[in-house]
Amino acid sequence: MSEKLPREVTSDLYGNMERGFRDFAVRHRAAGRENAALIADLLADTTKDVPAQLMQEFHDLYCESMPADDGEWSALQLNVEMENELALGYLPKDATAFVMDLIRRMTGVRPS
């Protein structure tokens, strides 16, 4: 099991996640998918609300998933798939819901 992250690292994860969602928005806008870009903007705006414990679990899973046999991180691949789903009607209510869904998908746990 990986060690717990210090608070300043957890905060940096929030910044990285926010930048990631902002990048999602830029890519979707460039492809003419404004609705998906708006969802990505909403996710970026709510990253600071993701509980630190959930960010820790997210980080631990990311670290455990790297790299796969093909050199790609399975968590990163899943994250890109979920980004693409924004253009297909996937509508998480906020960044917390997105992270929880990513964790569920990575671990194979189905919502109750």
Secondary structure, 3 states (H helix, E strand, C coil): CCCCCCHHHHHHHHHHHHHHHHHHHHHHHHCCCHHHHHHHHHHHHCHHHCCHHHHHHHHHHHHHCCCCCCCCCHHHHHHHHHHHHHHHCCCCCCHHHHHHHHHHHHHCCCCC
